[in-house]
Amino acid sequence: MDAIYALIFVVIIAGLIYFLAKKFMILVINAVLGLALLFFINYLGVMGWIGKSDLGYSTATILICGLGGLPGVVALILLNLVGITV
């Protein structure tokens, strides 16, 4: 009976690890896309086309793009358009 409990426990742990790894990869991909978009926006000077300064590469900007991903970049762009720089 102990072997059955151990097997059930191992299956549950394996499923949990798989679920967390899958979610972690989505977060990593979103962070990489956010940082890449920040780089390309600054590299191409997109904010200059609409008369605003570039977003820059401050610690706060990189953290927002890294943790927020694509929505973080959009939030930084909207804040820059309103006149709030980070």
HUJO-V724308 format. One record per helix or strand of 3 or more residues. SS is the DSSP state (H for helix, E for strand). FROM is the first residue (numbers start at 1). TO is the last residue. Records with the same first field share a line. If there is no record, write none. Layout:
# HUJO-V724308
SS = FROM-TO ; FROM-TO
This chain:
# HUJO-V724308
H = 2-44 ; 46-49 ; 59-82
